[in-house]
């Protein structure tokens, strides 16, 4: 798990230096996987209609509810690596 954690942290750093900004759907996927890996399942109330970005983020995170921390980390790493091209 320590190796996975180190790889995850490296991928987080790499995600901030991508040569091209990913599309919104990919950004939501990155957000959801990051939150699932670092905080666990989504909690709290879904944001209202006035907060469309917050609502999209919440929905993306809620869609992967129940994903194990390690699995979320690995999926995040794989996604960042695919974006580095």
N, C-alpha and C positions, 0 to 999 in steps of 0.2 A: 504493500500500500504506500510505503514511503517513496518508492520509485514512481508510482502513479501520481502521487501528490506533486513531486518535483516536475514531472512531465506536464502536469496540469498547469502549474505555475508558469512554466516556460511557454506553454501554449497561450496562456492569458496575456503574457508580455508580448508574444508574437502577434496576437490579434490586434494589438494597438499600433502595429507597424506594418500592416498589410499595404501593399502598393496600390490596391484598388479598394474603394469602399464597397462592401457587399450590399446586395439588394436588401430591401426591408424585411423580406421573409427570412433570409439567412441571418440578418441581425437579430430578429426575434428568436430564432432557433439558438443562436449563440447566447443570448440573454437567458433564455429558459434553461439551457443546459448548465450555464454558469451558476444560476440561482439554485438549481436542483442539487448541484454538486457541493455548493458552499453552504446552503441554508436548509436543504431538505424540501419537503412538500410545501406547496403554496399555502399560505394562511391568510386570514382576514377576508374582508368583503371585497367583491369585485368593484372596481371604480365605476362611477356613473357615466352617462352618455357625454357629459361635458369634458371628460378626460379620455379622449380616444386613444392616445398613446399608452397611457397607463392601463387602459382596458385591454389593448392588444397584447401588452407585455404580460398582464395577468393571465389572459387566455392561453398564451403560448406556454407559460409556466404550468398552468393547471392541466394542460394537455399531456404533460409527461409526469403527472403526479404518480407516485409509487415507484418511479425509477430509482434503483439503488444508487447511492453516492458514487461508487466506483464506476458503475455503468455510465452515469452522466459525465463523469470526468473523462472516460475513454472516448465517448461520443464527441465531447467538446474538442479533445485533442485531435481526433480524426477529422472533424470538420475544419478546424483551423489549418491543419496540414493540407487538406484539399484546397483551401483558399490560397495558400501560399504558392500553389501551382508549380 
